[in-house]
Structure formats: C-alpha cells, structure tokens
Amino acid sequence: MSELIIEPARTALVVIDLQVRIVGMDVGPHAGADVVRRSARLADAFRAAGGTVVVVRAERPGVAEQPPGSGLVAEIAPRDGDLAVTKHTWNAFHRTGLHERLDERGIGALVLSGLVTNAGVESTARAASDHDYDLVFPEDAMSGFDAAAHRFAVERIFPLLGTVTTTDAVLAALG
C-alpha cells in the first residue's frame, strides 16, 4: 500500500450532515459522537495546515420549518475561512455551487467524513468522482444506517472512487 499524501492547499475536508438529530440516530459501526469527535479532529488539523473545511448541512425542501435538531453540532460549526453548504438532496454538489467554490480555491482532492456513510457521504462521493476529485475516505470518521451498510460502502464502493483509510492516517499525512 502506498503512503497517503495530502496537500493541504489543494485538499478540502468535507464534513457531511453532523446535525443534532442525525448525530443522535442509531448508526453503525461507529457512534455518532465518535464520528463528531473524529471529524472535529480532522477539521482542526485541516485548518492548522491551511486546508479548506467544508461544513455541509441538510435541509428538507418545501417545508416551512426544519425538524427539531436540524442545527449543526457545536463541534462542527463553520469557522472563518470555512465553506458552509446547505443541501436539499443527498449529495452536497447538487445545486449548491460547491464545485465552483472549490474550484475557485484550486481544490482537486476531498477527504469525506460525516453521516451517514451510505446516504449523504456516498452520494456526495459519487458526485465528487463525477467532478474528477481525488477522494479519501477515513472510514472511522463516518458511520452508516447500520454496520453492514457502512461496510458495503467502504469495502465495495469507496475503493472504486478513491482511497479508504483512517482518521489517524489522514492526520499523519497532514503532518
């Protein structure tokens, strides 16, 4: 296996749907709180290395008010320099301007984390692949509707799209 190399200036961390109600769901194999903790560690490291952090949140379209718990968990709230994206479909690229905003920053690679692996994360990964991004998947910084669904995505789908690794490997690659 080749060494993971991450160039902070051309790589963005995309943190998907770490909203109170989603983090509180019964997911597997990693608890929502663990996904938040690992994603926050990644976000801090990306910021420190001069990388871009994209914080994605989902809103249900066509409703007057979003369900309770639709706000982001505090640990993932966007900071100065981060990109904030509100999506109305499963993937973070559809009608959000995300690709254009990343392109303006010279971003050609993405590290994806968040919830849930086999919905928002996978849908965003497929769209990112269609836009020719190099993709990295720290599998312990995401979780599925259940462990089997997570395993299927990280063992069968994500290797076709990019590199499956761990949070610690991404942190090491950032230096």
N, C-alpha and C positions, 0 to 999 in steps of 0.2 A: 504494500500500500504506500502510495506516495505521500509526502509530507503536505499537510494542509497549509496553504499560503493565502493570507488575506491582506489585500492592500486597502487600508482604511480610506484613502482618498477616493477610491473608485467602488467602494462597497457600502451598502446600506443594510442595516438590520431592520427588518420589517416585523413588527410585533402585532399580532392579529387578535382582535376581539377580547382583550383582557378586561372585560366589563364585569361588574359585581355579579350580575345574575348569571353570566356564563361561567365565571370562575367558580361559582357556587354549585355548579352542576356536578352530578356524579359522573366523572370521566375516568379513563384508564389508559395506560397503566400508571401514570403519574398524577398525583392530586393537583387540583387547580392551584392551590397555594404554592406547590413546588414549581409549577410552570411559571407562576408570577415571580418567584424568587430568582429562578434561573434567567428568566427574560430580563429582569431588572439588573442582574449582574452583567449580562451581555450589553444592555443599553448603556450602563455606566462605563464599561470598557470601550465601547464604540465611541462614545462622546470623548473620553480621555485620549483616545488615539486619533481624534479628528475625523472619525467616520460619521455617517449620517444615520440618524434613527428616525424611522417612520412608525408612527403610532396609529393603528387602524382601529376604528370602532364601527360597529354595525348599527344601522337604524332601520326599523321596519318602514317600508314605504307606504304612503297612503293612510297613515293613522294620525290622528290629531295629537296624541300623546304617546311617547315611548313607554314601554313597560317599566315598572319599578326595577331599579338595579341596572339601568342601561348606561350609567356613567362608568368611566374607566376606574379601575382600582388606583388608589393613590400612588402606588409604587411605579406606575407606568404612565402617569400624566405627562404629556409633552412638555419639554423644556425649551428654552431659547435655542434656536438653530434646528430643532426637530421639525419634521413634517408631520402634520396631522391630517388624516384622511378619514372621511365619513363615507362608508359604502352602503349601498341599498340592495346589493346582491351578495352572493357568497364570495366573489373574488374582489380584491382591492383595486383592480385595474379598471373594471367596467364603469365608464362614465365618471371617473373621479379625477382625471388629469394626472394620476400618479406617474405614469410612464413619462410624460412630458416634464414633470417636476424633477424626476430622477435624471432624465437626460440633460436638463439644464445644469445639473451638478456633476455631470460626467460619470454617473454611476453605471457600471456594467455588470456588477455582481450583487447578489442579495443573499442574506442569511435570514431564514424564516423561522419564527417562533410563534407560539400562542395556542389558541383554542378555536376550534377543535381540529385535530390533525386531518380527519377525513371529511371535513367540510370546508371551512374558510381557509385553512392553511393549504390543503391540497388544491382547491380551486384557484387560489392566488398563485400557487406554484405552477400550475398548468398554464395560466395566462402569462406569467413571467417567462416561462420557457418559450411561449409563442413570440415574446418580445426579444428573445435571444439573450436573456440574462444568464450569467453563470450562477448556479444555485447551490447553496449549502444548507443542510438540514440538521441542526443539533436536536436529535430525536428526543432527548430528555428535557428539552425546553418546549415541548408540545405534548398534547395528550388527546386521545380520541374519544368518541362516544363510549367506547369500551376498549379494552386491551387488544382484542382481536382485530378490530377495525384499525387501530393505531399500527399494529404490527404489519398488517397488509400494506398500508400506505408506505411505511418506512422500509419494508423489505422488498416490495414488489413495484411500487410506483416511483417513489423518490429516487432510487438508484438509476432509473431511466432518465431522470431530469437533472440530476446533479450529484453532489457528494453528501452521503449520510454520515454524521459524526456525532460528537457530544459537545455539550456546553464547554467543558474543560478544554477540549481540543481547539474550539474556536477562540477561547480566551488565550490559550497558549500561542495560537497563530497571530493574534493581535499584539503579542508581546506584553 
